[in-house]
Amino acid sequence: MLKGKWALVTGAGAGLGLAVAESLGSAGANIVLHDLVEPVHAADRLRSQSGGDVISVAADLSQRASIEAMAAELLGRVGAVDILVNNAVVRHFSPIEHFSPERWEEALAVNLSAPFHLIRLLLPAMKERRWGRILNMASIYSTRAVADRVDYVTTKTAILGMTRAVAIETTRSGVTCNALCPGTLPTPAIERKIAEIAVSQGRSVDETRSDYLSSRQPTGRFVAMEGVGAMAAFLCSPAAQDITGAALPIDGGWSIA
């Protein structure tokens, strides 16, 4: 389905980014795995699984010069990036009055400015080929708020606006731009948070996890990373050629509860 296409997935050394890369690789795409530290081992594993070409790269997405250098290197190496998945994210936990200005600037740079820069740098080659897929990783918190995470809520809300803006500008170009909005995923950060809550309340981790998920997702379970990856692959398929500017919830019913 995606044979011959090159896909760049940011923040893909592990977790959701790697799951999305695996789904795109299974659909035939060649993969560029990005992370802050070059994800060599993840690339080796993905290469053995998919059989396609896999490149691993490192770049600090909080720095525009680093983003531009990575994009130039990739365009020179593979000609064009056909699929861009803006997945990399930073998040911090703090009440706004204690929120570090440096952490705020970092979140804006990685979560919002980096997708903007990568889109502006990679879109011309997509337009030239009359085919491209841009996927922005949003969140359930793109449409609602949560305490002590002002950077995450703000940037994930803004990414929906960017998605719509890019989509409307590319409607006749063969390029689509969509956002995926996952609910709670079994990431290391969330598992650590659940463990901390369990310790503070003197409860078991399993019981705490069950209550944590039931209070959010009506399914009462984590959203499967493989499901998000499968949706990403679908949005790159011919069947999704008319889906653009969409924000697609994958949240176990959280957004409608």
VENBEL-V656615 format. One record per residue. N is the residue number from 1. RES is the residue in one small letter. PHI is phi in degrees with one decimal (* if undefined). PSI is psi in degrees with one decimal (999 if undefined). D_FIRST is the distance of its C-alpha to the first C-alpha in whole Angstrom. Layout:
# VENBEL-V656615
N:RES:PHI:PSI:D_FIRST
N:RES:PHI:PSI:D_FIRST
This chain:
# VENBEL-V656615
1:m:*:-41.3:0
2:l:-116.6:20.5:4
3:k:-58.7:131.1:6
4:g:90.3:-11.6:9
5:k:-84.9:146.1:9
6:w:-106.6:130.2:12
7:a:-119.8:127.1:13
8:l:-101.9:122.2:17
9:v:-117.3:118.5:18
10:t:-86.0:152.9:22
11:g:59.4:46.6:24
12:a:-114.6:20.3:22
13:g:-69.6:-22.7:24
14:a:-164.5:-178.6:24
15:g:62.2:-141.8:24
16:l:-63.1:-43.1:22
17:g:-58.4:-43.2:20
18:l:-67.2:-38.5:19
19:a:-62.0:-41.4:18
20:v:-64.8:-44.0:15
21:a:-60.4:-40.2:15
22:e:-63.2:-40.5:14
23:s:-66.1:-42.2:12
24:l:-67.5:-37.6:10
25:g:-64.7:-39.3:10
26:s:-65.0:-26.2:9
27:a:-84.9:1.8:6
28:g:107.1:-5.1:6
29:a:-74.4:149.4:8
30:n:-81.2:144.4:12
31:i:-121.4:137.4:14
32:v:-109.5:112.1:18
33:l:-92.4:121.9:20
34:h:-111.5:146.9:23
35:d:-159.8:173.2:26
36:l:-63.0:-39.1:30
37:v:-109.7:132.6:30
38:e:-53.2:121.9:28
39:p:-83.9:68.9:26
40:v:-64.0:-46.6:26
41:h:-67.4:-39.1:26
42:a:-63.4:-38.7:23
43:a:-65.2:-41.5:21
44:d:-61.3:-43.0:22
45:r:-65.7:-43.7:21
46:l:-66.1:-37.6:18
47:r:-61.1:-40.8:18
48:s:-71.7:-27.9:19
49:q:-79.3:-46.1:17
50:s:-90.3:-29.9:13
51:g:80.5:-4.8:14
52:g:-93.0:-179.1:13
53:d:-74.7:136.8:15
54:v:-135.3:128.8:17
55:i:-118.7:139.8:20
56:s:-113.2:137.6:22
57:v:-137.9:156.1:25
58:a:-122.4:140.6:28
59:a:-162.1:142.4:29
60:d:-87.7:104.2:31
61:l:-74.0:-2.9:30
62:s:-83.9:-5.0:33
63:q:-119.2:119.4:34
64:r:-60.1:-39.5:33
65:a:-61.3:-37.6:34
66:s:-67.4:-40.2:32
67:i:-63.3:-46.0:29
68:e:-65.3:-38.4:29
69:a:-65.0:-43.3:30
70:m:-62.7:-45.1:27
71:a:-62.7:-43.0:25
72:a:-63.8:-41.8:27
73:e:-62.5:-44.4:26
74:l:-66.7:-43.3:22
75:l:-63.2:-37.5:22
76:g:-69.5:-28.3:24
77:r:-87.1:-41.6:22
78:v:-115.9:-4.0:19
79:g:90.7:-50.7:20
80:a:-159.4:144.5:18
81:v:-96.4:115.4:16
82:d:-83.9:-30.8:13
83:i:-128.0:126.0:13
84:l:-118.1:121.8:16
85:v:-114.2:107.5:17
86:n:-86.0:92.0:21
87:n:-110.6:-26.7:22
88:a:-57.5:141.1:25
89:v:-153.3:148.0:28
90:v:-122.9:151.4:32
91:r:-148.5:148.9:34
92:h:-133.5:154.9:38
93:f:-118.6:110.8:40
94:s:-170.1:144.0:44
95:p:-60.8:148.6:46
96:i:-59.7:-35.0:46
97:e:-70.7:-15.7:49
98:h:-110.1:6.6:49
99:f:-73.2:127.5:45
100:s:-67.4:127.5:45
101:p:-57.6:-34.4:45
102:e:-66.1:-39.0:43
103:r:-69.5:-35.6:40
104:w:-60.6:-47.7:40
105:e:-63.5:-38.4:39
106:e:-63.2:-43.7:37
107:a:-64.1:-42.9:35
108:l:-60.9:-41.4:35
109:a:-66.9:-49.2:34
110:v:-77.4:-44.8:31
111:n:-81.7:-24.1:30
112:l:-125.7:-51.1:30
113:s:-69.6:-38.0:31
114:a:-60.7:-46.8:28
115:p:-57.8:-41.1:25
116:f:-58.5:-49.7:27
117:h:-64.6:-42.6:28
118:l:-65.4:-38.8:24
119:i:-63.6:-48.4:23
120:r:-64.7:-30.3:26
121:l:-81.7:-33.2:25
122:l:-99.1:-18.7:21
123:l:-62.8:-40.5:21
124:p:-54.6:-42.4:23
125:a:-68.8:-33.8:20
126:m:-62.6:-46.3:17
127:k:-62.4:-38.6:20
128:e:-62.7:-36.1:20
129:r:-86.7:-6.6:17
130:r:61.4:31.0:17
131:w:-160.2:133.7:14
132:g:-172.1:152.9:14
133:r:-133.1:123.4:13
134:i:-115.3:123.5:17
135:l:-122.1:120.2:17
136:n:-103.0:127.2:21
137:m:-83.0:106.9:22
138:a:-96.2:-140.8:25
139:s:-170.7:163.5:27
140:i:-55.8:-29.9:29
141:y:-82.2:9.5:32
142:s:-75.1:-18.0:30
143:t:-124.1:3.3:32
144:r:-154.6:170.7:35
145:a:-115.1:162.8:38
146:v:-145.1:147.5:39
147:a:-68.7:149.5:42
148:d:67.6:21.5:42
149:r:-140.3:52.1:39
150:v:-63.0:-34.1:39
151:d:-66.9:-43.7:37
152:y:-67.8:-47.6:34
153:v:-61.4:-43.8:35
154:t:-64.9:-49.1:35
155:t:-71.8:-34.5:32
156:k:-73.5:-27.3:30
157:t:-70.6:-43.1:32
158:a:-65.9:-31.1:31
159:i:-64.8:-25.6:28
160:l:-67.8:-39.9:27
161:g:-63.3:-42.0:29
162:m:-61.8:-42.0:27
163:t:-58.5:-46.6:24
164:r:-65.2:-41.4:26
165:a:-63.1:-44.7:27
166:v:-67.4:-40.4:24
167:a:-60.5:-43.9:22
168:i:-70.3:-27.3:25
169:e:-80.3:-15.1:26
170:t:-117.1:15.4:22
171:t:-62.1:-28.6:22
172:r:-107.5:16.8:22
173:s:-105.6:-8.4:20
174:g:87.0:4.9:16
175:v:-109.1:138.1:16
176:t:-118.2:156.1:16
177:c:-139.7:120.4:19
178:n:-136.0:163.1:19
179:a:-119.9:140.9:21
180:l:-106.1:137.4:21
181:c:-123.0:81.5:24
182:p:-72.9:154.7:24
183:g:-86.7:-141.0:28
184:t:-79.3:122.0:29
185:l:-106.8:155.3:27
186:p:-80.2:59.3:29
187:t:-80.8:158.3:29
188:p:-56.9:-37.1:32
189:a:-63.8:-42.3:34
190:i:-70.1:-40.7:34
191:e:-63.1:-38.5:35
192:r:-64.7:-41.1:38
193:k:-62.9:-42.9:39
194:i:-62.5:-41.4:39
195:a:-63.8:-39.0:41
196:e:-65.8:-40.6:43
197:i:-63.4:-42.6:44
198:a:-60.1:-44.0:45
199:v:-64.2:-44.6:47
200:s:-65.6:-28.3:49
201:q:-101.0:-2.6:49
202:g:65.8:37.3:50
203:r:-120.1:168.9:48
204:s:-75.3:153.9:45
205:v:-64.1:-40.8:42
206:d:-62.3:-44.4:40
207:e:-65.8:-42.6:42
208:t:-64.3:-42.4:42
209:r:-60.8:-43.8:38
210:s:-61.1:-45.8:38
211:d:-67.2:-39.1:40
212:y:-60.9:-44.7:38
213:l:-75.7:-38.8:35
214:s:-65.3:-28.6:37
215:s:-77.6:-7.7:39
216:r:-116.5:-63.5:35
217:q:-100.9:122.7:32
218:p:-55.3:-25.9:34
219:t:-68.1:-22.7:32
220:g:74.1:15.9:34
221:r:-137.4:165.0:31
222:f:-63.5:149.3:29
223:v:-71.5:133.3:25
224:a:-76.4:128.0:23
225:m:-60.2:-33.6:21
226:e:-64.0:-31.5:18
227:g:-67.2:-39.8:18
228:v:-65.1:-41.0:18
229:g:-62.6:-40.6:15
230:a:-64.8:-38.2:13
231:m:-65.9:-38.8:14
232:a:-60.6:-45.1:13
233:a:-63.7:-39.3:9
234:f:-61.7:-42.1:10
235:l:-66.1:-16.6:12
236:c:-93.9:-2.8:9
237:s:-86.9:163.1:7
238:p:-58.3:-31.0:8
239:a:-64.1:-20.2:11
240:a:-104.6:16.7:12
241:q:-63.0:-21.7:13
242:d:-102.8:9.4:17
243:i:-98.1:112.7:17
244:t:-151.5:145.9:19
245:g:76.6:12.0:22
246:a:-90.2:151.1:22
247:a:-117.9:105.6:23
248:l:-101.1:114.9:22
249:p:-75.7:137.0:24
250:i:-133.2:77.3:23
251:d:-138.6:18.7:27
252:g:60.9:26.3:28
253:g:88.9:2.8:30
254:w:-57.7:-43.0:32
255:s:-71.1:-15.2:31
256:i:-109.3:-4.2:33
257:a:-73.7:999:35
